[in-house]
Amino acid sequence: MSNARFETYETYEPYETVGDLHSAETVGYGHGYGIPGPPGAADDTHRPDDTYRPAYEQAPAYAPTPAYAPTEPALPRQTALTAPAAPAAPRSGHRRRAPYAERADSVRRLLPRALVVAFLAGGTTAFLAEDKAVELNVDGTPRTLHTFADDVTELLAEEGIEVGAHDVVSPGTGSALGDGDEIEVRYGRPLILTLDGERREVWTTAHTVEGALRQLGVRAEGAYLSTARSRRIGREGLALEVRTERSVTVMADGRARTLRTNAATVREAVEQAGVTLRGQDTTSVAPGSFPRDGQTITVLRITRTREVHEEPIPFRELRTEDPSLLRGTEVVERPGQPGMRRVIYSVRTVNGVRQKPHRLRSEVVREPRAQVVKVGTAAPPTSVQGADGLNWGALAACESGGRPNAVDPSGTYGGLYQFDSRTWQSLGGQGRPQDASPEEQTYRAKKLYVRSGSSPWPHCGARLQG
């Protein structure tokens, strides 16, 4: 103990920082954590113009004992302060606390604060490690953002971006995210595409017609497009007609013409080849059909004419029975007369070749007249006195070869016995002798023999006696 104005105590070492990460420069003693800074550190909390002082910037409730005693005289403003009272003498039987005990108490008070600082510093490091800066491009609009998402799916969910079956995300939705990654989202757009006459619905992520054609692999060079290549395709889609350039050959008037065309119809391609279809001309394929690549189209020069033909109309036959005539005898009471029909035909000529005529209509010029025939029903007599015993079969074989309907080359004589018409009728026969039955012909021949003998058959009459 000393009787000096100020008592001298054993000096303590300055407070140590808790690791480099928790140094006074890193943590900022006296600036937000309630821990005093080392001696001599600036303390903004004591500025006279600072009227606001948060609770975490209040002066600590304790202060470490300085490791030195003031040797300079007190300032004038300090002289007005009451001098500290001399410490009281220790009671008998009590010892002053050892310096190491006070040091241990200081360490125990500092340890919780050091742990808080370490926790906060470690959490900040982990926090910064999880944060990722990525570039997100949505349908051509890029932006850079920070995220804690682990993969692309989580990032899209955070940003409220919904993707459908026709949308494209690159990299894939399950891909892990890393700092500096680039993610692209391209929305699908419906395209009603009519390509070379065939209509179908496709999807594209391109923003323009030209990009869509490139994406779909459609050859656009020389093609017809129903809209401009630079036209943008909205999310609602677009209807597009494309006719690619094709090679066709047109055969017309004995000459072949090959050209490249994006025509919509065969007729248009023929006109582009410099061939004109006139009148009823047509093509080997439908003129309104779509021309295909490598197709050969033949032009058909067509002419049509009308022809009038007169054609006979056959007459019909009416047969009536006549008991006055011998059975087997038919007599034409009224000969028939054919009618006349006028027929109009259309005749088609293709490239100079006549086609089969086509019947358009007909009209009757004259009606036919029916033929009336009498048919005998009476039984013919077979016996004629004076002629029954003769050889009539031998005579018939000599005159006609035994044929009842035989007619000589001149057409004058007919039947088994070669009657002429006048002789036949004089014997009671009707019609032509060759139309009568064999029995009637023999009966009439017997009557002729009784009347004239064998003289009507000068060459074959002698056969009757044999």
URTA-V818656 format. One record per residue. N is the residue number from 1. RES is the residue in one small letter. PSI is psi in whole degrees, 0 to 359 (* if undefined). Layout:
n=(N & N)
res=(RES & RES)
psi=(PSI & PSI)
This chain:
n=(1 & 2 & 3 & 4 & 5 & 6 & 7 & 8 & 9 & 10 & 11 & 12 & 13 & 14 & 15 & 16 & 17 & 18 & 19 & 20 & 21 & 22 & 23 & 24 & 25 & 26 & 27 & 28 & 29 & 30 & 31 & 32 & 33 & 34 & 35 & 36 & 37 & 38 & 39 & 40 & 41 & 42 & 43 & 44 & 45 & 46 & 47 & 48 & 49 & 50 & 51 & 52 & 53 & 54 & 55 & 56 & 57 & 58 & 59 & 60 & 61 & 62 & 63 & 64 & 65 & 66 & 67 & 68 & 69 & 70 & 71 & 72 & 73 & 74 & 75 & 76 & 77 & 78 & 79 & 80 & 81 & 82 & 83 & 84 & 85 & 86 & 87 & 88 & 89 & 90 & 91 & 92 & 93 & 94 & 95 & 96 & 97 & 98 & 99 & 100 & 101 & 102 & 103 & 104 & 105 & 106 & 107 & 108 & 109 & 110 & 111 & 112 & 113 & 114 & 115 & 116 & 117 & 118 & 119 & 120 & 121 & 122 & 123 & 124 & 125 & 126 & 127 & 128 & 129 & 130 & 131 & 132 & 133 & 134 & 135 & 136 & 137 & 138 & 139 & 140 & 141 & 142 & 143 & 144 & 145 & 146 & 147 & 148 & 149 & 150 & 151 & 152 & 153 & 154 & 155 & 156 & 157 & 158 & 159 & 160 & 161 & 162 & 163 & 164 & 165 & 166 & 167 & 168 & 169 & 170 & 171 & 172 & 173 & 174 & 175 & 176 & 177 & 178 & 179 & 180 & 181 & 182 & 183 & 184 & 185 & 186 & 187 & 188 & 189 & 190 & 191 & 192 & 193 & 194 & 195 & 196 & 197 & 198 & 199 & 200 & 201 & 202 & 203 & 204 & 205 & 206 & 207 & 208 & 209 & 210 & 211 & 212 & 213 & 214 & 215 & 216 & 217 & 218 & 219 & 220 & 221 & 222 & 223 & 224 & 225 & 226 & 227 & 228 & 229 & 230 & 231 & 232 & 233 & 234 & 235 & 236 & 237 & 238 & 239 & 240 & 241 & 242 & 243 & 244 & 245 & 246 & 247 & 248 & 249 & 250 & 251 & 252 & 253 & 254 & 255 & 256 & 257 & 258 & 259 & 260 & 261 & 262 & 263 & 264 & 265 & 266 & 267 & 268 & 269 & 270 & 271 & 272 & 273 & 274 & 275 & 276 & 277 & 278 & 279 & 280 & 281 & 282 & 283 & 284 & 285 & 286 & 287 & 288 & 289 & 290 & 291 & 292 & 293 & 294 & 295 & 296 & 297 & 298 & 299 & 300 & 301 & 302 & 303 & 304 & 305 & 306 & 307 & 308 & 309 & 310 & 311 & 312 & 313 & 314 & 315 & 316 & 317 & 318 & 319 & 320 & 321 & 322 & 323 & 324 & 325 & 326 & 327 & 328 & 329 & 330 & 331 & 332 & 333 & 334 & 335 & 336 & 337 & 338 & 339 & 340 & 341 & 342 & 343 & 344 & 345 & 346 & 347 & 348 & 349 & 350 & 351 & 352 & 353 & 354 & 355 & 356 & 357 & 358 & 359 & 360 & 361 & 362 & 363 & 364 & 365 & 366 & 367 & 368 & 369 & 370 & 371 & 372 & 373 & 374 & 375 & 376 & 377 & 378 & 379 & 380 & 381 & 382 & 383 & 384 & 385 & 386 & 387 & 388 & 389 & 390 & 391 & 392 & 393 & 394 & 395 & 396 & 397 & 398 & 399 & 400 & 401 & 402 & 403 & 404 & 405 & 406 & 407 & 408 & 409 & 410 & 411 & 412 & 413 & 414 & 415 & 416 & 417 & 418 & 419 & 420 & 421 & 422 & 423 & 424 & 425 & 426 & 427 & 428 & 429 & 430 & 431 & 432 & 433 & 434 & 435 & 436 & 437 & 438 & 439 & 440 & 441 & 442 & 443 & 444 & 445 & 446 & 447 & 448 & 449 & 450 & 451 & 452 & 453 & 454 & 455 & 456 & 457 & 458 & 459 & 460 & 461 & 462 & 463 & 464 & 465 & 466)
res=(m & s & n & a & r & f & e & t & y & e & t & y & e & p & y & e & t & v & g & d & l & h & s & a & e & t & v & g & y & g & h & g & y & g & i & p & g & p & p & g & a & a & d & d & t & h & r & p & d & d & t & y & r & p & a & y & e & q & a & p & a & y & a & p & t & p & a & y & a & p & t & e & p & a & l & p & r & q & t & a & l & t & a & p & a & a & p & a & a & p & r & s & g & h & r & r & r & a & p & y & a & e & r & a & d & s & v & r & r & l & l & p & r & a & l & v & v & a & f & l & a & g & g & t & t & a & f & l & a & e & d & k & a & v & e & l & n & v & d & g & t & p & r & t & l & h & t & f & a & d & d & v & t & e & l & l & a & e & e & g & i & e & v & g & a & h & d & v & v & s & p & g & t & g & s & a & l & g & d & g & d & e & i & e & v & r & y & g & r & p & l & i & l & t & l & d & g & e & r & r & e & v & w & t & t & a & h & t & v & e & g & a & l & r & q & l & g & v & r & a & e & g & a & y & l & s & t & a & r & s & r & r & i & g & r & e & g & l & a & l & e & v & r & t & e & r & s & v & t & v & m & a & d & g & r & a & r & t & l & r & t & n & a & a & t & v & r & e & a & v & e & q & a & g & v & t & l & r & g & q & d & t & t & s & v & a & p & g & s & f & p & r & d & g & q & t & i & t & v & l & r & i & t & r & t & r & e & v & h & e & e & p & i & p & f & r & e & l & r & t & e & d & p & s & l & l & r & g & t & e & v & v & e & r & p & g & q & p & g & m & r & r & v & i & y & s & v & r & t & v & n & g & v & r & q & k & p & h & r & l & r & s & e & v & v & r & e & p & r & a & q & v & v & k & v & g & t & a & a & p & p & t & s & v & q & g & a & d & g & l & n & w & g & a & l & a & a & c & e & s & g & g & r & p & n & a & v & d & p & s & g & t & y & g & g & l & y & q & f & d & s & r & t & w & q & s & l & g & g & q & g & r & p & q & d & a & s & p & e & e & q & t & y & r & a & k & k & l & y & v & r & s & g & s & s & p & w & p & h & c & g & a & r & l & q & g)
psi=(149 & 153 & 9 & 162 & 319 & 136 & 147 & 130 & 164 & 135 & 148 & 157 & 151 & 153 & 135 & 150 & 152 & 87 & 165 & 326 & 333 & 26 & 167 & 329 & 324 & 312 & 322 & 74 & 141 & 8 & 60 & 349 & 1 & 17 & 127 & 149 & 172 & 163 & 138 & 350 & 146 & 142 & 104 & 353 & 348 & 17 & 133 & 337 & 2 & 107 & 349 & 131 & 105 & 160 & 325 & 356 & 10 & 150 & 142 & 152 & 352 & 162 & 135 & 148 & 126 & 149 & 15 & 160 & 141 & 131 & 347 & 151 & 152 & 144 & 161 & 318 & 342 & 340 & 339 & 347 & 152 & 131 & 145 & 144 & 149 & 140 & 144 & 148 & 140 & 148 & 153 & 140 & 354 & 133 & 150 & 144 & 142 & 148 & 326 & 335 & 319 & 324 & 319 & 320 & 320 & 318 & 319 & 323 & 329 & 332 & 312 & 321 & 322 & 321 & 320 & 316 & 317 & 319 & 314 & 318 & 317 & 319 & 321 & 320 & 315 & 321 & 313 & 329 & 325 & 337 & 133 & 136 & 118 & 160 & 124 & 120 & 112 & 108 & 42 & 358 & 106 & 153 & 150 & 136 & 162 & 141 & 154 & 9 & 145 & 329 & 178 & 321 & 316 & 323 & 315 & 323 & 320 & 323 & 358 & 32 & 119 & 136 & 146 & 188 & 333 & 2 & 156 & 128 & 128 & 123 & 176 & 161 & 337 & 4 & 142 & 151 & 142 & 163 & 132 & 2 & 155 & 126 & 132 & 133 & 121 & 119 & 141 & 147 & 131 & 139 & 115 & 99 & 122 & 102 & 114 & 45 & 353 & 123 & 134 & 162 & 126 & 170 & 144 & 152 & 4 & 154 & 344 & 164 & 318 & 317 & 322 & 317 & 321 & 319 & 324 & 356 & 28 & 125 & 113 & 354 & 124 & 6 & 157 & 131 & 138 & 351 & 168 & 147 & 329 & 357 & 135 & 148 & 116 & 175 & 335 & 347 & 191 & 149 & 128 & 133 & 131 & 129 & 110 & 163 & 132 & 161 & 123 & 156 & 130 & 120 & 119 & 133 & 39 & 13 & 142 & 135 & 121 & 132 & 162 & 132 & 154 & 31 & 152 & 336 & 163 & 320 & 317 & 321 & 321 & 319 & 322 & 334 & 0 & 19 & 133 & 131 & 124 & 148 & 241 & 14 & 148 & 191 & 165 & 338 & 161 & 129 & 333 & 1 & 168 & 128 & 130 & 157 & 132 & 8 & 144 & 125 & 122 & 129 & 129 & 114 & 118 & 134 & 148 & 136 & 165 & 140 & 142 & 125 & 142 & 125 & 140 & 150 & 116 & 146 & 159 & 165 & 130 & 121 & 131 & 143 & 141 & 110 & 347 & 349 & 145 & 149 & 136 & 354 & 130 & 129 & 126 & 107 & 322 & 118 & 146 & 160 & 122 & 152 & 190 & 132 & 136 & 122 & 133 & 126 & 149 & 126 & 123 & 132 & 123 & 117 & 41 & 358 & 125 & 131 & 173 & 130 & 146 & 122 & 124 & 306 & 170 & 159 & 145 & 123 & 319 & 132 & 145 & 156 & 130 & 151 & 134 & 126 & 131 & 134 & 120 & 144 & 352 & 147 & 125 & 143 & 147 & 346 & 135 & 119 & 133 & 357 & 1 & 330 & 2 & 162 & 82 & 333 & 323 & 322 & 318 & 322 & 325 & 320 & 316 & 6 & 17 & 22 & 121 & 334 & 18 & 144 & 135 & 163 & 333 & 346 & 10 & 326 & 144 & 163 & 184 & 325 & 12 & 62 & 146 & 163 & 322 & 319 & 319 & 314 & 329 & 340 & 5 & 0 & 156 & 151 & 215 & 147 & 325 & 346 & 349 & 164 & 158 & 325 & 317 & 321 & 319 & 322 & 316 & 326 & 322 & 319 & 323 & 323 & 318 & 327 & 323 & 359 & 208 & 5 & 331 & 348 & 73 & 331 & 328 & 0 & 331 & 340 & 341 & 334 & 348 & *)
